[in-house]
């Protein structure tokens, strides 16, 4: 089959988005900055200063940092990066922490000052960790996305600065080439070998952490509760699989996940939760029907790219819950796996967004698992509505507009522009202002 016009770009987008990360990605990014700053300082710091944007505060406050003995928050992430971070591992910076280092992290947190300062300005994603000791200082600054280090400095010497030239070299593939119609045609003509490495890793990592969540003992056990209360049909198992991955991840499980779009981690969009939400329902349905590896990879490509496409207009961090975009992506992937193509998938997306596009993001925490279950449920309902009688929500009803791309654009506008004040109010409530 002839390849689509942007075939290579689509493959590259998947490679850029689907990278491994351990733990919730915002605290891991803080740990990465702290580890880089410690490396530049060359000694254990006496005091630490962490300047972060509001969305970082929101997404780190209530989540457990992996390999810290159950510690939560910005101070814990900073201490972990300083004491035990392996900066060369980027988003797996805390993946090799030893038991002795876990004890040292707790001791450092108890005995050293770590000041957290809100960043002044309206940048959504900003981290700057400054360490001081022996009359010297060192800092590492990260902007816009989790691994985008823009400056490393020791005293007055700038050791690294991201210039326009290096930005151009590292610029990500243009996401504006994405469309629902071409995503489906891309999946139809996909050579599975082109995505086996990245999607295979996503399947392996996300399945493993989901299994951990289903074994129990993590978070509010949303995944286990779904199976216990509602039974064992494939739709319930799909929701439970995604929720269980978040149960474990938000509570500090020391396994990496594939994130997704905003998809970084073997997750997306810089979000492991979104990567799990988009992928695990598709994986569950594929296993249930005995689908081939090739069928699974094609459907997973649809789920991931539909999620990335939606998140491109929304932005990496927002008051709009990313589980909605990923639940929508998961339903699109399931629809593709079950034989649906453009008409079915477009209506599935529109129906899903009509159902749950108002869900807010109030930070990373155990309740994300329940939101994930709700988003996947909405996606599967949107699909079944159309498959059983062609039922649909149509243009002019709320934010739904004729043409799936127009509806996706409306949701991006709602999340990016309309929910700015909501985002600030959420943060004010969380910090008691």
N, C-alpha and C positions, 0 to 999 in steps of 0.2 A: 504494500500500500504506500502511496506517495506521502511523504512527510509534510506536516503543516508548515506554514510560512515561518513560524517562530519556534520550531521544534527545539533547536539547540538552546534557545533562551529559556524555554520551559524546563528543560533538563537542568540547566544551570541554576534556575530559581530554586528547584528542589534541593540541589546540592548546597546552596547558600543558606537555606532556611533550616534544613534538617540536620542539626549538629547535636552531639551529645552534651548533656549538662547534668550535674548532680545537684539535686535540691532545687528549691524555688529559685528562679533565675535572678531576681533582684538582690537577695542577700548574697548569692554567689558572686554577682558582679561587685558588690562591696568587698567581699573577701578577696577577689582578684585584685582590686585596686589597692587594698591593704598589703597584699603579698608583694605586689610590684613596688610599692613605696618602701616596704621593709628591705627589699632587695637593694633599692637605691640608697637607703640610709646606711646599710651595712652593719647594723647593730639593733638590738632590741630597744624599742622606743620607751621613753619615760612617760610621755603623754601622747594622746591621739586626738585629732580633730576631724570630724566627718561632716562635710557639707553636702546636702542632698536636696533634690527637688521633692515637691509634695507627693508625687506619685510613687517615688521610691519609699518615702516614709509609710505611705498607705500599704505598700506591698511587702514590707519587711516586718512591720510592727508585730504581727500575730503569728508568724510562720516559724517553724522549728528549723534551725540551721543544721544540716546533716553533719555527723561526726563531731558533735560538740557535747554529747551527753544530754541532749534534750534542751539546750539553750535556745532562746528566741530573741529576735530583734536585731537592730542595727549594731549595737555594742557587741553582741555575740558574734555577728558576722565579721566585724572588724577585728576582734580579738583572734578569731579562728584564722583569718588571713595572715595576720601578723605572726602568730606563733607557729602555725602549721601549714600555711598555704604553699602550694607548689605553683608559682606563677606561670611556668611554661606550659601548664596543663589547661590554661584558660578556664572555661566553664566547668572543668573537672578539677578545679584548683584544690578542693577539699577531699578528693577521692582517695588520697593515700595517707590520711591522718592515722597515727598510731595511738594505741591506748595511753601511752605516756604523754603524748601531745594533747589528748583530750583533757587529761588532768591539768596540764600546763595552761590550756586555754582558760579553764575555770579560774585558776590562780591568777592569771594575768588580768582577767576581767575584774577580779576582786581587788587587786592591788594597784591598778593603773587607771588614771583618769581618761575616759573616752567621752569627749564632748560632741554632741550632735547638734548641728546648726541647720535650719532650713535655708535653702538657697533663695536669694532675692532675684526675682525675675519670673518669667513665664515659661522657661524651658521645661518641657515635660520630663525629660530623662537626663539627670545630671548627678554625678558622684565625684567628689574630690576628697581623698583621704590624705591628710597631712600628719606626719609622724615627727616627733621631736625628741632628741637625746644628745647629751654631751655637747650642747651648743650648736648642734647641726639640725637641719630639717630636711625632709624629703616628702614629695607629694606625687600622687598619681591621679589624673583626671580622666573620667570616662563620660562621654556625651552620646545621647541619641539612641544608642543600642548597646547591648551588654558587653561586647568585646571591643567597642570602639574607643580605644585609649588615644586620647588627644594630646596628653602632655605627661612627661615624667621629669621631675626636677629634684636636684640635690643642692641645697643652699641656693646660690644664685646661678648655678650651672644647669642649663636645660639639657637633659640627657636625651630626650626624645620629644619632638613636637610634630604633630600631624600637619603637614603643609597641604596647600591646594594640589600640589603635584602628587603627593602620596594619596590624597583623597581620590584623585582621578584614577590612580592605579588600582585602588581597592574599591572603586565604586561598584555598587551592586547592580545586577541586571535590571533593566527598566521593567517595572511591574505593570506599566500601562499597556503592555502587549497582551495582558491576560483578558480573556472574555470567556463566558460560559460556553459559547458555541465552539470556540477553538480548543478549550480545555477538553471537551468531549472528543473532538476530532484528534487531538493529541493522544489521548488514551487509546483510541481505536488503532492508531498507527504506531504506537509505542513499541520500540525494541526493548523487551524487559531487561536485557543486559545493561542498557544505559542507566537504569535506576536501581538495579539489584543491590548495589552496595548501600546506597542511602536508605532506600525503602526496606531492605532486608534488616538493616540495623534498627530502624524504627519498629519493625515487627518484633524483633528479638527483645529490645530494651523495654518497650512499652508493655509487651505481654508479661515480662518478668515482674515488673513493678505492680501490674494489675493483680497477678497471682499473689504477691505479697499482701496486697490490700485485702484480697478475698479470704486470706487465712486468718484475718482478724487482728485486733489489737492496735489498729491505726485510726486516729481521728474519731469521728462519730460512727464509723463503720456503715457508711451509707450503702456501699456496694453489697455487703453481706445482708443488710436489712432488706434491700430490694429482693434478693433471692429468697430470703426466709419468708417474707410476707406475700410476695406476688407470684412465686412459682418459678418455673424453669423454662419457659418458652424463649425463643431466640431473641425477641425484642427486649424482654426483661434482662436476659444475659448480656445483651449489648449495652444496655444502660448501666448495669452493674459493673461490667468490666471497666468502663471508662471512669465511673465514680470511684471504684476501688483503687485505681491508679492514683487518683487525687487524694483519697484517704491516706494512702501511704506517703505520697510525696509531700503533702502539706504538713505531715507530722514527723518529717525528718528521716524517712527511709533512705538508707545509704545505697541506693541503686540509681544509675543514670536513667534519664528518659529522653526520647526524641521529641524536641519541641517544634513548634511550628509558628506565621506572620504576626505578622509579626511572628515567624517560627524559628526560634533558635533553641537548641537543646537536643534530643530526637523528639523535639517538640516543635512549636511554631511561633513566629512573630515574637521570638524571644520568650515564648511561653511553653513550658512543659505541659501544663494543663490543657492548652489548646491542641498540642500535638497528640496527647493521649485521647482527647475527646474526638478529634477528627479520625484517628486511626483505629482505635480499639473496637468500636461498633462494626466497622467494615471487616476487620479481622475475625470477629465473632460470627458474623453472617457467612463469611467465606468458609470457615471451618464447619459451620452447621450444614452447609449444602455441599461440602466436599469439593469446593472450587479448586482449580489448579493454581499453581504458583503464579502463572502468567495472568490468570483472571484476577487474582488478588492484587498483584502489582498494578494492573491497569485501574482497578477500582480505587485503590489507595492513592494513586496519582490524582484521580479526580477529587477525592475527599480533601487531600492536602492543598491542591491548587485552588479549589473553590474557597477554602478557608483563607488562604493567602490573598486571593483576589478581593474578598470582602474586607480583610484587615488593612489592605493597602489604603483604602479610602478613610478608614477609621483612625489609623495611627497605632503606634506600638503600645501606648498606655493611654487609657481614657476612662471615663465613668461608665462606658458601655461595656458590659460583661463580655469578654472574649469567648466565653463558652457558647454564646449564641451563634457567633460566626462559625465556630468549630462544630457545633451540633448540626448546623445547617450543612456544613461540608461533609460531615459523616453521613447524613441522610442522602446527600447527592451521590456519595460513593456507594452506599447500599443500593440506591436506585439503579446506578450503572451496573453494579454486580448482578442485579436481578433482571437485567435486560433493558432497562429504561435508557432513553437517549435524550435529545435536547428538550423535547416537549415535556416529558415526564420530569426531568431534572429541573428545568426552569420553573415549573409549577410547584415542585417540592420546595425549592428555595423561597419562592414568594410566599407560599403558605406558611413556612416555618417563620419567616421574618414577621409576618402578620400576627403570629401567635405570641412571640416572646421577645420582640425587639426592644422592649422597655426595661429589661433586666439590668440592674446597676452593678458595677464593680465597686465593692467597698473593701478592697484589699485581698491579698492572698491569705488564706486561712482554711481551717477544716471544712467550713460550710461551702467552699468551692465545689466539693464533691457533689453536694445536693443540687447546686446550680447546674453542674454538668449533666446530672441525670435528667433534670427538667429540660435542658436544651436538647439533649438527644431524643427525649420523649416527644418534644415539639416537632423535631425533624422527622421522626418516624410517623407521627400523626399527619404531618403535612404530606408525606409521600402516600400514605394509605388513603387519605381523603381523595387525592387525585386518581388513584388506582381503582377506587370503589365508587364509580359514578362520575368521574371527572370533576369532582367538587373543587372549587378554588375561590380564593379571595381575589377580587378583581381591582383594576385600576380605579382610583377615586375613593377607595375605602381606606381611610386613614393615610398612612405613608406609602401604601402600595400604589404603584404606577404601572401602566401598561408597558410591558417590556422588562424582562428581568434585570437588565443592566441599569435601567432607570430606577428600579426599586433598590438595587444595591447602592447606587449613587445616593439615593435619599437617606438610606441608613448611615452611610458614611458622613453625610452632612449633619444628620441628627447627632451622631456620636462626637464628631469633631468640633462642630460649632455649637449646637444646641445644648450640649451637656457640659460645657465648660464650667458654668456656675454650679451645676450639680456636683462636679468633681471637687470643687473647692469646699462646698458645703459638707460633702462626705468627709473630707480631710479634717475640717474644723470640728465636726462631731467626734471623729476618732481620737483627736488629740485634746478634746475638752475645751475648745475655744468657744 
